[in-house]
Amino acid sequence: MTESPSAARPRAVTIAYWCWMVAAVLLIVSGLASAMLGTPLPLIYQGAGIIVVLAGVGMAYVTGRIRTADPRFQRAGVALSMAIVLLVAVASVAGLVDRLAAIALLPLIAGTVSIRSAAAQAWFDGGGGR
């Protein structure tokens, strides 16, 4: 009897998965709120909100694929996570996104640290449960 992929999955991968999923939900909710917000400069806020929603959707997609033990999605998740951190940090300083998007930075960073751990790296290098 073969072992299922989820049984072989390290805890660090599961932690990263849930951190990134929480961050994706926070980004989507925050972006939708910003896109629907009536402000003096609605086009700028709506545009920033749409970009944050797209970033959250992209993060959710990549997050769903990291459980397949494909190292491409691990690297894509790390790169996308850090790009979103930079984007949201700049937009937050400029006042274009609300605090909920800024709060999403914490699980993004925590997920990135977790997915780059030695146990997770060995799982991705070894092909996971495949």
C-alpha distance (Angstrom), angle and dihedral (degrees) to the residues before:
residue distance angle dihedral
M1 . . .
T2 3.79 . .
E3 3.74 124.0 .
S4 3.81 116.4 -111.0
P5 3.82 117.9 -114.9
S6 3.80 92.6 -117.9
A7 3.83 91.7 57.2
A8 3.79 91.6 55.5
R9 3.79 93.9 45.3
P10 3.81 112.4 111.8
R11 3.78 119.3 -123.3
A12 3.82 89.9 -118.0
V13 3.82 90.3 64.4
T14 3.80 91.5 50.0
I15 3.81 90.8 48.9
A16 3.80 91.1 49.6
Y17 3.80 90.5 47.6
W18 3.79 93.5 54.6
C19 3.81 94.6 41.2
W20 3.79 91.3 52.0
M21 3.81 92.6 44.3
V22 3.81 91.8 52.2
A23 3.81 89.6 48.2
A24 3.82 91.2 49.3
V25 3.81 91.5 52.4
L26 3.81 91.4 47.3
L27 3.80 91.0 49.8
I28 3.80 93.2 48.7
V29 3.82 93.7 48.1
S30 3.80 92.3 44.7
G31 3.79 92.9 46.9
L32 3.79 92.6 49.3
A33 3.79 90.2 49.7
S34 3.81 91.1 50.1
A35 3.79 92.3 46.3
M36 3.81 91.9 53.2
L37 3.79 95.9 41.7
G38 3.80 115.9 115.8
T39 3.82 106.6 -138.0
P40 3.81 137.0 151.2
L41 3.82 89.8 -96.0
P42 3.79 101.3 36.1
L43 3.79 96.6 163.1
I44 3.80 93.4 59.6
Y45 3.81 93.4 45.8
Q46 3.79 92.7 43.6
G47 3.80 91.2 49.6
A48 3.80 91.9 49.0
G49 3.79 89.7 47.1
I50 3.80 92.7 51.4
I51 3.81 91.0 49.0
V52 3.81 90.4 50.8
V53 3.83 90.6 49.0
L54 3.81 90.8 51.0
A55 3.81 90.1 48.3
G56 3.81 89.9 51.4
V57 3.81 92.5 48.6
G58 3.82 90.8 48.9
M59 3.78 91.1 49.1
A60 3.81 91.2 49.4
Y61 3.81 90.9 51.6
V62 3.79 94.3 49.5
T63 3.79 90.6 43.3
G64 3.77 91.6 55.5
R65 3.79 90.6 53.1
I66 3.82 99.3 50.5
R67 3.79 90.3 80.1
T68 3.82 89.3 69.5
A69 3.83 90.2 71.3
D70 3.79 91.5 -123.7
P71 3.83 107.4 151.0
R72 3.81 90.3 -150.5
F73 3.79 90.6 66.8
Q74 3.79 91.4 45.8
R75 3.80 90.6 55.4
A76 3.81 91.9 41.8
G77 3.79 90.3 51.0
V78 3.78 92.8 51.4
A79 3.81 92.7 46.6
L80 3.80 93.9 45.7
S81 3.78 91.8 45.6
M82 3.79 93.2 53.2
A83 3.80 92.0 44.4
I84 3.81 89.8 52.6
V85 3.81 90.7 48.0
L86 3.80 89.8 54.4
L87 3.82 93.6 43.7
V88 3.79 95.5 47.9
A89 3.81 93.4 42.8
V90 3.81 91.3 54.7
A91 3.82 92.5 43.0
S92 3.80 90.5 47.9
V93 3.80 92.7 52.1
A94 3.81 88.8 48.6
G95 3.81 89.6 50.8
L96 3.80 95.1 -119.1
V97 3.81 98.0 122.7
D98 3.77 131.7 42.8
R99 3.78 129.7 -115.6
L100 3.78 93.7 -92.7
A101 3.80 90.3 67.8
A102 3.79 89.8 48.5
I103 3.81 90.2 51.1
A104 3.83 88.1 54.4
L105 3.80 88.4 66.3
L106 3.80 91.8 73.4
P107 3.82 97.0 60.4
L108 3.81 89.9 40.6
I109 3.79 91.0 57.4
A110 3.82 93.1 41.2
G111 3.80 90.9 51.3
T112 3.78 91.6 49.3
V113 3.80 92.2 50.8
S114 3.80 90.9 47.6
I115 3.82 96.0 48.3
R116 3.81 90.9 51.1
S117 3.82 93.5 55.6
A118 3.79 119.9 119.6
A119 3.82 94.3 -109.0
A120 3.79 93.2 51.1
Q121 3.79 91.6 44.4
A122 3.82 91.4 52.7
W123 3.82 90.4 49.0
F124 3.81 92.2 51.9
D125 3.81 92.6 44.3
G126 3.79 91.6 49.4
G127 3.80 94.4 49.6
G128 3.79 94.8 -107.7
G129 3.75 115.3 -119.4
R130 3.81 95.7 -17.2
